[in-house]
Amino acid sequence: MKKIVAIGLFAALFTSVFTANQQIEAVSYEANQSNFKYVKERIVEPMPGKSTWWKYLIKVCADDHSLAIAEVVLSSDTEILYQGVHKVIPKGECSHYGAVMKAKNGNTMGYKITQTHEAAQKILDSKQGKLNGSSWPEIMRYKFILGFY
């Protein structure tokens, strides 16, 4: 029972930190990760009748090997959406990630995909005292997504 309460409190704390952090960082997180070769399609369309809302969808395909995705971050000039997916895409298959997002301009829509091995390496580095460009909220998100407690 105590373990369930502790996990609930941790989740509530993580959510409050995550929400506060999301509001502070609402500047273009990463304009585009064009070097991620597994993104095969990127769709950005305006929502009919809504001038500042956009449909944003990316298609990720595992061409040469299975692909373990920890997190997908979708960003625009006004907001950032963190999607902790913790999913493996089998070789030869595809997966879609997307959202309806607020943006002043559709050209500012971007993404960042973190593979599971990258997230695990950042967690290990943080335990050794090396952040290497990572922030503590990012490390805590990865721990939560991958189940490191």
N, C-alpha and C positions, 0 to 999 in steps of 0.2 A: 504494500500500500504506500509506504514511504517513497519507494522508487517511482511509482506512478505520479505522485505529487511532485517529486523533484523534477521529473521529466516535463510535467506540465508547467512548472514554474520556469524551467529553462526555456521551453518553447515560447512562453509569454514574454520573457526577457528578450529572447532572440528576435521575436516579432517586433517589439517596441524599438529595439536598436535598429533593426532592418528598416522599419518605416521611417524613423527619424533620419537615418543615413540616406535613404532614397530621396527625401526632400532636399537635403543639403547638396547632393551631388547631381541635381537635375540640370546638368550641362552635358553636352555631347560626350558620352562615355568613351566611345571609340567610333569615329565616323564610319569606318568600314574596315573589315578584316578581309581584304580582298585576297590575301595569300592563303586562306583556308580552302584547299583544293576540293574538299568534299561538298561544298555548297554548290549545287547544280542549278538552282533557280532562286531568284529573289524577286518577289512581287510587292510593289508599292502602289496602292490605288487609293484615291480619295473616297471618302464615304459620301454617297449622294446626299446633298442637302446640308452637309456639315462641313464647313470650310476648314476647321482645324483638326478634324479627325481623319485618320488614315488606316487602311487595312495594310498590315505588314506581314508577309509570309516568306519563310525561307525553307528550301527543300535540301536536306542533307542526305547524301547517298554514300554508302560504304562500298567503294569500288574494288579496292585491292585487298582489303582485310576488314574484319569486324571492327567497328568503331564504338568505343565506350565514351559516352557524353555525360559529363557531370552537370554542367550548367550552360544555359544559353542566356545571354544578356542582350536584350533588344533596346535600342536607344534612339532618341530623337533630340531635337534642339530644346525640348521642354520637359522630357521625362525619360526615366530609365526603368525597364521592367526586368527583374531577375527571375528566371525560370530554372529552378533546380530540378533537373529531369532524371539524373542518375539512371541512364538507359543504355543498353547495348544495341546497336544496329548491326544485324548480321550481314556478312559479306553478300553483296549483290542486292541488298534491300535499301529502301529510303525511309526517311521520317520527316515530318513537317513540324515546324515550330512557328508560332506567330501570335499576333495580338492586334487589337484595334487600339491605336495609340494616338495621343495628341501631339501635333507638330505644327509649326508655322509653315514649314516647307517640306515636301516629300523627299527632297534631295538630302536632307539631314539624317534620314533613317539609316541606322547602322546596326551591327551585331558583333558579338564576341562569343565564340564557342570555346569552352574549356573542356578538354578531355579529362577523363578520370585519372589517368596517370599524371597529368600536369597538376591537378588539384591535390592528389596524394603527395606529390613531390613538394608542393608549397607547404602542406601541413608538416611534413617531415623537416623541411628547412626551418620552419618557425619553431619547432621543438628544439632545434639546434641553435636558435638565436639568430638565424639568418632570414631576414624578410625578403631581400632581393626585389624590391619594388612592390611587394604585396602589402596590403593593409590588414590590420587585425579584423575589421568587419568582413573582409574577403575570406580570411582564413577561417573565421567562425562560420561563415556560410558553407564553405567546403566541408568543414567538420560535420555540420548539421546534415548536409546533403548526403555525404558518404557514410554517416552513422558512426563517426569517431567521437567517443565520449571520454 
